[in-house]
Amino acid sequence: MKTPDEIKKGLEACGTLDGDCENCPYDDGRQLLCVDRLRKDAHAYIQHLENKLKAYEWYEGENADENT
C-alpha cells in the first residue's frame, strides 16, 4: 500500500474526466491496472482508519451517553 499522501494524490489525479496520469503516483502506463491498485489502496487505508477509530470508545456511538 502506498502512503496516505500518495493515495490522496492519486485520487486527486483520477478525479478529473481526462485524468492527470502524469502526476499520479500510480501511473505505470496501464491505466486500468493503476486505477484498480488505487481503489484497493484507498479501501485498505479506509479500513485502517476505521480500525484505529474502533480503538477509541467513541466509534459508532459507543459511550454516546458519556460524551453528551
C-alpha positions in Angstrom: 0.0 0.0 0.0 1.3 3.4 -0.9 1.4 6.2 1.7 -1.7 8.2 2.6 -0.3 11.2 0.7 0.3 9.2 -2.4 -3.2 7.7 -2.2 -4.7 11.2 -1.9 -2.6 12.5 -4.8 -3.8 9.5 -6.9 -7.4 10.2 -6.0 -7.0 13.9 -7.0 -5.3 12.9 -10.3 -8.1 10.5 -11.2 -10.8 12.8 -10.1 -11.0 14.6 -13.4 -12.7 13.4 -16.6 -9.4 13.3 -18.5 -7.3 12.2 -15.6 -3.9 13.6 -14.7 -1.9 10.4 -15.0 1.4 12.3 -15.4 1.2 13.4 -11.8 -0.3 10.2 -10.4 2.0 8.0 -8.2 0.1 5.0 -9.5 0.8 5.7 -13.2 2.6 2.9 -14.8 1.3 3.2 -18.3 -1.5 0.7 -17.8 -4.4 2.9 -16.8 -6.9 0.3 -15.8 -4.5 -1.5 -13.6 -3.3 1.6 -11.8 -6.9 2.6 -11.1 -7.5 -0.8 -9.6 -4.5 -0.6 -7.4 -5.6 2.9 -6.3 -9.0 1.7 -5.4 -7.6 -1.2 -3.4 -5.2 1.0 -1.5 -7.9 3.6 -0.8 -10.1 0.8 0.5 -7.3 -0.6 2.6 -6.5 2.8 4.1 -10.1 3.5 4.9 -10.2 0.1 6.7 -7.0 1.0 8.5 -8.5 4.3 9.7 -11.7 2.6 10.8 -9.7 0.1 12.8 -7.9 2.9 14.5 -11.2 4.6 15.4 -12.5 1.3 16.8 -9.7 1.5 19.3 -11.4 4.6 20.8 -14.7 4.2 22.6 -16.3 7.0 20.6 -16.5 4.9 17.4 -20.1 4.1 16.2 -21.6 5.9 19.1 -20.2 3.8 21.8 -20.5 5.6 25.1 -22.6 8.2 23.4 -24.3 9.0 26.7 -21.0 9.7 28.4 -19.9 12.1 25.6 -23.0 14.2 25.6 
